[in-house]
């Protein structure tokens, strides 16, 4: 009942197929389409393959009215329910069922080779899916029935973790750090040891001159002062024009 109420899906539809009356099988060698009257089909119409649960159903219907001509349930494939002939890929032997337990074998033929290929592939794919679903159901059942591993702590059970290596690495890294936070000197005005470091003052280099040459009264005074020997040149050039008279009165010019 559960299978009858399941959803029915369509796997394949072919608009033109032919049904043939076939003679009884003479031996176990298989069916041959050459033994049939291929130019006189017993019926022609539409074929539809549907899936209902795990079962595939081949339905032969009238192409105009949709009236059911024959029905062939297929529980597995390949099987005696659908069997290919030995001399052609376009013909099959199908076992039809009238719903009352009676069945008969008919010949089913396709006008196009591609239609017969689609018929074969549709049945193969359906039962491949049925096989995969069965294997998945068995796997899930085995996982449910398997004993579960108890990975929890027992009563009174403890775990110890050693992190000594981490402390050693941190101590070694601290030794490598330079004292004072770096190699650059402190900025001017920074406090060191409770006091203020005075800023560095750059002093001009002291120029040693020969004072004897300047105070030599007997040497003639040159008209142009030499920049390298005149120790008073910076003072005289730095003065303004208004201070020229005072400079003459305050200094004695030697002749």
C-alpha positions as CSV (number, residue, x, y, z in Angstrom):
1,X,0.0,0.0,0.0
2,X,2.8,2.4,0.8
3,X,4.4,1.7,-2.6
4,X,1.1,2.3,-4.4
5,X,0.7,5.7,-2.7
6,X,4.2,6.9,-3.6
7,X,4.9,9.5,-6.2
8,X,5.1,8.4,-9.9
9,X,7.6,10.0,-12.1
10,X,8.2,9.8,-15.9
11,X,11.5,8.5,-17.0
12,X,11.1,8.3,-20.8
13,X,8.5,8.9,-23.5
14,X,8.6,7.7,-27.1
15,X,5.8,8.7,-29.5
16,X,6.1,5.7,-31.9
17,X,6.7,2.0,-31.0
18,X,5.5,-1.2,-32.6
19,X,4.3,-4.4,-30.9
20,X,4.8,-7.8,-32.5
21,X,3.5,-11.3,-31.8
22,X,6.5,-13.6,-31.2
23,X,6.7,-17.4,-31.5
24,X,7.6,-19.4,-28.4
25,X,11.3,-19.7,-27.7
26,X,12.6,-22.9,-29.2
27,X,15.8,-23.0,-27.2
28,X,17.9,-21.0,-24.6
29,X,19.9,-19.3,-27.3
30,X,17.7,-16.1,-27.1
31,X,15.1,-14.3,-29.2
32,X,15.8,-13.2,-32.8
33,X,13.8,-10.3,-34.4
34,X,14.3,-11.9,-37.9
35,X,11.8,-14.6,-36.8
36,X,9.1,-12.0,-36.4
37,X,6.9,-10.4,-39.1
38,X,8.5,-7.0,-38.8
39,X,6.5,-5.6,-41.7
40,X,3.2,-6.5,-40.0
41,X,3.1,-5.1,-36.4
42,X,0.2,-6.2,-34.3
43,X,-0.1,-2.7,-32.7
44,X,1.5,0.8,-32.9
45,X,1.3,3.6,-30.5
46,X,3.2,5.5,-27.8
47,X,5.4,4.1,-25.1
48,X,6.0,5.7,-21.6
49,X,8.3,4.6,-18.8
50,X,7.4,5.7,-15.3
51,X,8.9,5.0,-11.9
52,X,6.9,4.3,-8.8
53,X,9.2,3.7,-5.8
54,X,11.7,1.1,-6.8
55,X,9.7,-0.3,-9.7
56,X,9.8,0.8,-13.3
57,X,6.6,0.5,-15.4
58,X,6.5,0.3,-19.2
59,X,3.1,1.6,-20.5
60,X,1.9,1.2,-24.0
61,X,-0.8,3.8,-24.8
62,X,-2.8,5.0,-27.8
63,X,-1.0,8.0,-29.2
64,X,-4.3,9.9,-29.8
65,X,-6.5,9.0,-26.9
66,X,-4.0,7.9,-24.3
67,X,-5.9,4.6,-23.7
68,X,-3.8,1.9,-22.0
69,X,-3.0,-1.0,-24.3
70,X,-0.6,-3.0,-22.1
71,X,1.4,-2.6,-19.0
72,X,4.8,-4.2,-18.1
73,X,6.1,-3.8,-14.5
74,X,9.9,-4.2,-14.2
75,X,11.4,-4.9,-10.8
76,X,15.1,-5.2,-12.0
77,X,17.0,-4.8,-15.2
78,X,18.4,-6.7,-17.0
79,X,15.9,-9.4,-16.3
80,X,13.3,-11.6,-18.0
81,X,10.8,-8.7,-17.8
82,X,12.8,-6.9,-20.5
83,X,15.3,-8.8,-22.7
84,X,17.1,-7.7,-25.8
85,X,17.2,-9.8,-29.0
86,X,20.4,-11.3,-30.3
87,X,20.3,-9.9,-33.8
88,X,19.3,-6.2,-33.5
89,X,19.5,-3.3,-31.0
90,X,16.1,-1.9,-31.9
91,X,14.0,-4.8,-30.7
92,X,13.2,-6.2,-27.2
93,X,11.0,-8.9,-25.7
94,X,8.8,-7.5,-22.9
95,X,6.7,-9.4,-20.4
96,X,3.3,-7.7,-20.0
97,X,0.9,-8.2,-17.1
98,X,-2.9,-7.9,-17.0
99,X,-3.0,-7.2,-13.3
100,X,-4.6,-10.5,-12.4
101,X,-1.4,-12.6,-12.3
102,X,-1.5,-13.5,-16.0
103,X,1.4,-12.4,-18.2
104,X,2.5,-12.8,-21.8
105,X,5.6,-12.0,-23.9
106,X,5.5,-9.6,-26.8
107,X,8.0,-8.1,-29.2
108,X,8.7,-4.3,-28.8
109,X,10.4,-2.5,-31.7
110,X,11.5,1.1,-32.3
111,X,11.6,2.8,-35.7
112,X,14.8,4.8,-34.7
113,X,17.9,3.3,-33.2
114,X,18.3,6.4,-30.9
115,X,14.8,5.7,-29.4
116,X,15.9,2.2,-28.4
117,X,19.1,3.6,-26.9
118,X,17.1,6.0,-24.7
119,X,14.8,3.2,-23.7
120,X,17.7,1.1,-22.5
121,X,19.5,4.0,-20.7
122,X,16.3,5.0,-18.9
123,X,15.9,1.6,-17.3
124,X,19.6,1.3,-16.5
125,X,19.7,4.7,-14.7
126,X,16.6,4.0,-12.7
127,X,17.9,0.7,-11.3
128,X,21.3,2.1,-10.7
129,X,19.7,4.7,-8.5
130,X,17.7,2.0,-6.7
131,X,21.0,0.1,-6.0
132,X,22.6,3.3,-4.6
133,X,19.7,4.0,-2.4
134,X,19.8,0.5,-1.0
135,X,23.5,0.7,-0.3
136,X,23.0,4.1,1.5
137,X,20.2,2.7,3.6
138,X,22.4,-0.3,4.7
139,X,25.2,2.1,5.6
140,X,23.0,4.3,7.7
141,X,21.5,1.2,9.5
142,X,25.0,-0.1,10.3
143,X,26.0,3.2,11.7
144,X,23.0,3.4,13.9
145,X,23.4,-0.1,15.2
146,X,27.2,0.3,15.8
147,X,28.3,0.9,19.4
148,X,29.2,4.5,20.0
149,X,32.6,5.4,21.3
150,X,32.7,7.0,24.7
151,X,35.3,9.8,24.5
152,X,34.2,11.6,27.7
153,X,36.3,11.8,30.9
154,X,35.7,9.2,33.5
155,X,35.0,10.1,37.1
156,X,38.3,11.4,38.7
157,X,40.2,11.3,35.4
158,X,42.4,14.3,34.7
159,X,44.7,15.5,31.9
160,X,48.0,17.2,32.3
161,X,49.4,19.7,29.8
162,X,53.1,20.8,29.9
163,X,53.9,24.3,28.6
164,X,57.5,24.6,29.9
165,X,58.9,25.1,26.5
166,X,56.8,28.1,25.9
167,X,58.2,29.8,29.1
168,X,61.8,29.1,28.0
169,X,61.1,30.7,24.6
170,X,59.7,33.8,26.1
171,X,62.6,34.2,28.5
172,X,65.1,33.8,25.7
173,X,63.3,36.4,23.6
174,X,63.4,38.9,26.5
175,X,67.2,38.6,26.8
176,X,67.6,39.6,23.2
177,X,65.8,42.9,23.7
178,X,68.2,45.9,24.0
179,X,68.2,47.9,27.2
180,X,66.6,51.3,27.1
181,X,64.2,50.3,24.4
182,X,66.6,50.9,21.4
183,X,70.0,52.2,20.2
184,X,68.9,55.8,19.5
185,X,70.0,58.5,22.1
186,X,67.2,60.2,24.0
187,X,65.8,63.4,22.6
188,X,66.9,66.8,23.8
189,X,65.3,67.8,27.1
190,X,64.5,64.2,28.1
191,X,65.0,63.3,31.8
192,X,67.7,60.8,32.6
193,X,68.5,59.9,36.1
194,X,66.3,62.7,37.6
195,X,67.9,65.5,35.6
196,X,67.6,67.2,32.2
197,X,70.1,66.5,29.5
198,X,71.2,69.9,28.1
199,X,71.1,70.2,24.3
200,X,74.2,69.8,22.4
201,X,75.8,73.1,21.3
202,X,78.0,73.2,18.3
203,X,81.0,75.6,18.9
204,X,83.0,77.1,16.1
205,X,86.5,75.8,15.7
206,X,89.1,78.1,17.3
207,X,91.4,79.6,14.7
208,X,94.9,80.0,15.9
209,X,96.5,83.1,14.6
210,X,100.0,84.5,14.9
211,X,99.5,87.6,17.1
212,X,103.1,88.6,16.6
213,X,102.4,89.3,12.9
214,X,99.4,91.5,13.9
215,X,101.4,93.5,16.5
216,X,104.4,93.8,14.4
217,X,104.8,97.6,14.2
218,X,107.6,97.5,11.7
219,X,105.8,95.6,9.0
220,X,103.9,97.5,6.3
221,X,100.2,97.5,6.4
222,X,98.7,96.0,3.2
223,X,96.0,97.9,1.5
224,X,93.6,94.8,1.4
225,X,93.1,92.8,4.5
226,X,93.9,89.1,4.3
227,X,90.9,87.0,5.4
228,X,93.2,84.3,6.8
229,X,95.3,86.6,9.1
230,X,92.9,89.4,10.1
231,X,91.4,88.3,13.5
232,X,89.2,91.5,13.6
233,X,87.7,91.2,10.2
234,X,84.4,89.6,11.4
235,X,83.9,92.4,13.9
236,X,84.5,95.3,11.5
237,X,82.4,93.7,8.7
238,X,79.5,93.0,11.1
239,X,79.2,96.7,12.2
240,X,76.8,99.1,10.5
241,X,77.7,102.3,8.6
242,X,76.5,104.4,11.6
243,X,79.2,102.9,13.8
244,X,82.2,103.7,11.6
245,X,83.2,106.9,13.4
246,X,83.0,105.3,16.8
247,X,85.1,102.4,15.6
248,X,87.8,104.8,14.4
249,X,87.9,106.6,17.8
250,X,88.0,103.5,19.8
251,X,90.8,101.6,18.0
252,X,94.2,102.8,17.3
253,X,95.4,102.4,13.8
254,X,99.0,101.4,13.6
255,X,101.2,102.8,10.7
